[in-house]
Amino acid sequence: MMKTWLAIKVTDLRTHRTTYIDKRAFPGKTLHISNYLGIFADQCGKIIAFNSFFKYAKDSARIVDYRSIPEFNVSLSNMLINGKPLPIVKVNTTYNWTKNPLRAKIKMPLPKLVNVVFDSTKQTIDIQCAKVLHWNYQ
């Protein structure tokens, strides 16, 4: 059976070091990519504590204070498919989207910890993560 391989890789343009994230084989010769591509920032393995409610949680080893999360920035540019530029038309963002049942017990808005800036002229997406941008976000 004929397969088409899809590779996900990231290149640091300063060092020219390429890291392969993943690769997948799909049956057939042609892939069709939708005009919707998703990028997300996610925290896994730990519960982020935003208030004292979490001090009393049973599994305290899994809890991390939001102030201890290191800040980092991600810049996405020069995205290619088969060596051809991938034009970015618009960027939609959703913040603090969670289905965690503990979310309902927090009697305050969650802070906005991610900021996304899309520059249509430069075709870049800059993502600032883990910095408390403001608390008045719903």
C-alpha positions in Angstrom: 0.0 0.0 0.0 1.3 3.5 -0.9 1.9 5.8 2.0 2.5 9.5 2.3 4.6 10.7 5.2 4.0 13.9 7.1 6.8 15.2 9.2 6.6 17.9 11.9 9.9 19.7 12.5 11.1 22.9 14.0 14.3 24.8 13.0 16.1 27.3 15.2 17.1 29.9 12.6 19.9 31.2 14.8 21.7 27.8 15.2 20.2 26.1 12.1 19.4 23.1 14.4 16.4 21.2 13.3 14.4 19.1 15.8 11.9 16.5 14.5 8.8 16.6 16.6 6.9 13.7 15.0 6.1 11.9 11.8 3.1 10.0 10.6 2.4 7.8 7.6 -1.0 8.1 5.9 -2.4 5.7 3.4 -2.5 7.0 -0.2 -0.5 9.3 -2.3 -2.2 12.7 -1.8 -2.9 14.6 1.4 -5.6 17.3 1.6 -5.0 19.9 4.3 -7.9 22.0 5.5 -7.6 25.8 5.8 -7.9 25.5 9.6 -4.7 24.6 11.5 -4.6 24.6 15.3 -1.7 25.6 17.6 -2.1 25.4 21.3 -0.2 26.0 24.5 -1.1 23.5 27.2 0.1 22.6 30.7 0.2 19.0 31.5 0.9 16.9 34.6 0.5 19.7 37.1 -2.5 21.7 38.4 -1.8 25.4 38.3 -2.8 27.0 41.7 -4.2 30.5 41.3 -5.6 30.8 44.9 -5.5 29.2 48.3 -8.2 26.6 47.4 -5.5 24.4 46.1 -3.5 24.4 49.4 -6.0 21.8 50.7 -6.0 19.5 47.7 -5.3 15.8 48.4 -2.7 15.5 45.6 -0.4 18.4 46.6 2.6 17.0 44.7 0.7 17.8 41.4 0.1 21.4 42.3 2.3 24.3 41.2 2.0 28.0 42.1 1.3 30.1 39.0 4.2 32.5 40.0 6.7 29.7 39.7 6.0 28.8 36.0 8.9 30.2 33.9 7.9 32.7 31.2 8.8 31.8 27.6 8.1 33.1 24.1 7.4 31.2 20.9 7.6 32.8 17.5 6.2 31.0 14.4 7.3 32.1 11.0 8.5 30.8 7.7 5.9 28.0 7.7 6.2 25.8 4.7 4.3 22.9 3.1 6.3 21.0 0.5 8.8 23.8 0.5 6.1 26.4 -0.4 5.1 29.3 2.0 1.9 28.7 4.0 0.0 32.0 3.9 -1.7 32.9 7.2 -4.9 34.8 6.6 -6.1 35.2 10.1 -5.5 34.0 13.7 -8.4 33.2 16.1 -7.5 32.8 19.8 -9.3 31.2 22.7 -8.0 31.7 26.2 -8.5 29.6 29.3 -10.6 27.0 27.6 -10.8 24.1 30.0 -13.2 21.3 31.0 -11.5 20.7 34.3 -14.2 20.1 37.0 -12.2 22.1 39.5 -12.6 25.2 37.4 -16.1 25.8 38.7 -14.8 25.9 42.3 -12.5 28.8 41.7 -14.6 31.9 42.6 -12.6 34.3 40.4 -11.7 34.7 36.8 -8.6 32.8 35.7 -5.7 35.0 34.7 -4.8 35.3 31.1 -1.4 33.5 30.8 -0.9 33.6 27.1 -0.8 36.4 24.6 -1.0 35.8 20.8 0.1 38.5 18.3 -0.4 37.9 14.6 1.5 40.2 12.2 -0.1 39.7 8.7 2.6 41.7 7.0 5.5 39.7 8.3 3.4 36.5 8.4 4.5 35.8 12.0 2.6 34.5 15.1 4.3 35.5 18.4 3.1 33.7 21.5 4.0 34.9 25.0 3.4 32.2 27.6 3.2 31.9 31.4 3.2 35.6 32.2 0.2 36.9 34.1 -1.1 39.4 31.7 -4.2 40.4 33.7 -6.7 39.0 36.1 -9.9 40.5 34.8 -10.4 38.1 31.9 -13.4 35.8 31.7 
